């Protein structure tokens, strides 16, 4: 096998006609990989993605070839995938106002060119889910773009199709999560094009690294929410005298343990399965 790409969290290998996508235990905040691993994180993300791919099979095709035909040393944390030509957009759906979406709204009442009602606060539920794409930066930070920017980049037909699919995936996922007492505030998706031109859902889907998960019974707009995602690590890092550039700070053991516990809890609540390390 040949290593094609090593990202912040995932490594991609070529294996014949397929790719092997391996999720590590690395964690990044503000696009900086921290030096401390979160045990089992890669396996949890992989297994949760596989569960969601099953739930979403009727919404959009996905890139999974096999979850078992992978090298033994990566069992549980790797997926054999189709080769795709990835699209240069981060496909983001938001149902609640948080993170960069909140900051953008506070500047001028819009997110990705979409005007939102006055008076919204942190964690407000939006009147309806919105599509807020960003660039897919290889260096530095992703930046908000408008739907018109996406059309200019990949064409009107593809943009319209994937905007609809992004919102469909979010709505389907949010409805399933709501039945289990979880709010999915927002999520980021990636899509690619197969050799026959089919648009395919790729990478991870509706995980604690790509989404904001909040306990529904604790949701209260106007303040930060308790999260089941890596926001906990972001919040810890924001208390440090760190300029958010490499090298990142080591994570204390108590933060590691609490982060791992959150990843496991949301996996178990969503899937109904007990996590076995």
C-alpha positions in Angstrom: 0.0 0.0 0.0 1.0 3.6 -0.6 0.4 6.5 1.7 -1.3 9.2 -0.3 -2.2 11.7 2.3 -1.8 12.2 6.1 -4.4 14.7 7.4 -5.0 16.1 10.8 -6.9 13.0 11.9 -7.1 10.6 8.9 -4.5 8.9 6.8 -5.3 7.7 3.2 -3.6 4.7 1.6 -3.9 3.4 -1.9 -4.6 -0.3 -2.2 -5.3 -1.5 -5.7 -8.4 0.1 -7.1 -9.5 1.1 -3.6 -8.5 3.5 -0.8 -8.0 2.6 2.8 -9.2 5.5 5.1 -7.6 5.1 8.6 -8.9 7.2 11.5 -6.2 7.9 14.1 -6.5 8.9 17.7 -5.1 12.4 17.0 -7.2 15.5 17.8 -7.0 18.9 16.3 -8.3 22.3 17.5 -8.2 25.5 15.4 -6.5 23.4 12.7 -3.6 22.5 15.0 -3.0 18.8 15.8 -2.3 18.5 19.5 0.5 16.1 20.7 -1.7 14.0 23.0 -3.9 11.2 21.7 -7.5 10.4 22.7 -7.6 6.6 23.1 -10.1 4.8 20.9 -11.1 8.1 19.2 -10.4 6.8 15.7 -12.3 3.6 16.2 -15.3 5.4 17.7 -15.4 7.9 14.8 -15.1 5.0 12.3 -17.8 2.9 13.9 -20.2 5.8 14.3 -19.7 6.8 10.6 -20.4 3.2 9.5 -23.6 3.2 11.5 -24.7 6.5 10.0 -23.9 5.4 6.5 -26.4 2.5 7.1 -29.1 5.0 8.3 -28.5 7.2 5.3 -28.3 4.6 2.6 -31.6 5.7 1.1 -30.6 9.4 1.0 -27.3 9.3 -0.9 -24.7 6.7 -2.0 -21.6 6.4 0.1 -18.0 5.5 -0.4 -17.8 2.3 1.7 -16.6 -0.8 0.1 -15.9 -2.8 3.2 -15.4 -2.3 6.9 -13.6 -5.6 7.4 -11.3 -6.0 4.4 -8.6 -3.9 5.9 -5.2 -4.6 7.4 -5.4 -6.3 10.8 -3.5 -3.5 12.6 -6.2 -1.0 11.6 -9.2 -3.2 12.3 -12.0 -1.1 13.7 -10.6 2.2 12.7 -10.3 1.8 8.9 -12.7 1.6 6.0 -12.0 0.3 2.5 -13.4 3.0 0.2 -14.1 3.8 -3.4 -11.7 6.2 -5.2 -13.4 9.5 -5.8 -12.6 12.9 -7.2 -13.3 15.0 -4.2 -15.2 18.3 -4.5 -13.5 21.5 -3.2 -16.2 22.5 -0.8 -17.1 21.8 2.8 -20.8 21.1 2.8 -22.2 22.4 6.1 -25.8 22.4 7.4 -26.8 24.3 10.4 -30.0 24.0 12.5 -28.7 26.0 15.4 -26.5 29.1 15.8 -23.0 28.2 17.2 -19.3 28.4 16.5 -18.2 30.3 13.4 -21.9 30.6 12.3 -22.6 32.6 15.5 -19.6 34.9 15.0 -20.6 35.5 11.4 -24.2 36.3 12.4 -23.0 38.7 15.1 -21.0 40.7 12.5 -24.0 41.5 10.2 -27.0 39.2 10.7 -26.0 36.7 8.0 -24.2 33.4 7.5 -22.9 32.5 4.1 -25.0 35.3 2.6 -28.2 34.0 4.2 -30.1 36.7 6.2 -31.3 35.4 9.6 -33.9 36.9 11.9 -32.8 39.6 14.4 -32.4 38.8 18.1 -30.8 35.3 17.8 -28.3 34.3 20.5 -25.8 31.5 21.0 -27.5 28.1 20.5 -30.7 29.6 19.1 -32.7 27.2 16.9 -32.9 28.5 13.4 -36.4 28.8 11.7 -35.2 26.1 9.3 -31.8 24.4 8.6 -29.6 26.4 6.3 -26.7 25.5 4.0 -23.5 27.4 4.9 -20.6 26.1 2.7 -17.0 26.9 3.4 -13.8 26.6 1.4 -11.8 23.4 1.9 -8.4 24.9 2.9 -5.3 22.7 2.6 -3.5 25.3 4.7 -4.9 27.9 7.2 -8.6 28.1 8.0 -11.7 27.4 6.0 -13.7 30.5 5.0 -17.4 31.0 4.5 -18.6 31.2 0.9 -22.0 31.8 -0.5 -24.1 29.4 -2.5 -23.3 31.5 -5.6 -19.6 30.9 -5.0 -20.3 27.1 -4.9 -22.2 27.4 -8.2 -19.3 29.2 -9.8 -16.9 26.6 -8.5 -18.6 23.4 -9.5 -21.6 24.3 -11.6 -25.3 25.0 -11.0 -26.6 21.4 -11.3 -24.1 19.8 -8.9 -24.4 22.7 -6.5 -28.2 22.4 -6.3 -28.1 18.6 -6.0 -25.6 18.6 -3.2 -27.1 21.5 -1.3 -30.4 19.5 -1.2 -28.5 16.3 -0.2 -26.6 18.1 2.6 -29.8 19.4 4.1 -31.5 16.0 3.6 -28.7 14.3 5.5 -28.8 16.8 8.3 -32.6 16.6 8.6 -32.6 12.8 8.6 -29.7 12.7 11.1 -31.2 15.3 13.3 -34.5 13.5 13.5 -32.9 10.2 14.4 -30.7 11.9 17.0 -33.7 13.7 18.5 -35.4 10.4 19.2 -32.3 9.5 21.3 -32.2 12.9 23.2 -29.4 14.4 21.1 -29.4 17.7 19.3 -27.3 17.9 16.2 -26.6 21.6 16.0 -24.6 21.5 12.8 -22.6 19.1 10.7 -19.9 19.1 8.0 -20.0 16.7 5.0 -17.7 15.9 2.1 -18.7 14.6 -1.3 -16.8 13.2 -4.3 -17.6 12.0 -7.8 -17.1 8.4 -8.7 -15.7 7.3 -12.0 -19.2 6.9 -13.5 -20.1 10.5 -12.4 -22.2 9.5 -9.4 -22.1 12.0 -6.5 -21.0 10.1 -3.4 -20.9 10.9 0.4 -17.4 10.4 1.6 -15.0 10.8 4.6 -16.9 10.7 7.9 -20.5 11.5 8.6 -22.3 12.9 11.7 -19.5 12.2 14.1 -18.2 14.0 17.1 -15.4 15.5 15.0 -17.7 16.7 12.2 -20.7 17.8 14.1 -21.9 19.5 17.3 -23.9 17.2 19.6 -25.8 18.6 22.5 -28.0 16.8 25.1 -31.5 17.9 24.3 -32.7 18.0 27.9 -30.0 20.6 28.8 -30.4 22.9 25.8 -30.8 26.5 26.7 -30.2 29.3 24.2 -28.0 32.2 25.2 -25.1 30.3 26.6 -22.5 27.6 25.6 -24.0 24.1 25.6 -22.5 21.0 27.1 -21.2 19.0 24.2 -20.5 15.5 23.1 -17.8 16.5 20.7 -14.3 18.0 20.6 -15.7 21.4 21.7 -14.6 20.2 25.2 -11.0 20.2 24.0 -11.5 23.6 22.3 -12.9 25.1 25.6 -10.0 23.7 27.6 -7.4 25.2 25.1 -9.1 28.6 25.2 -8.1 28.9 28.9 -4.4 28.7 28.0 -1.9 31.3 27.0 -1.6 29.8 23.5 -1.8 31.7 20.2 -3.4 28.7 18.3 -0.4 28.1 16.2 1.8 25.0 16.2 3.1 23.4 18.3 -0.1 22.7 20.2 -0.2 22.2 24.0 -0.3 18.7 25.5 -3.7 17.7 26.8 -3.9 16.9 30.6 -5.1 13.4 31.5 -8.4 14.6 33.0 -9.3 16.4 29.8 -8.3 13.3 27.7 -10.5 11.1 29.9 -13.5 13.4 29.8 -13.2 13.8 26.0 -13.0 10.1 25.5 -16.1 9.6 27.8 -18.1 12.1 25.7 -17.2 10.4 22.4 -18.3 7.0 23.9 -21.5 8.4 25.4 -22.8 9.9 22.2 -21.9 6.7 20.3 -23.8 4.6 22.7 -26.8 6.9 22.9 -27.1 7.2 19.1 -26.5 3.6 18.1 -27.9 1.9 21.1 -24.8 -0.3 21.2 -22.4 -0.7 24.1 -18.9 0.5 23.2 -16.4 -2.3 23.4 -12.8 -1.0 23.3 
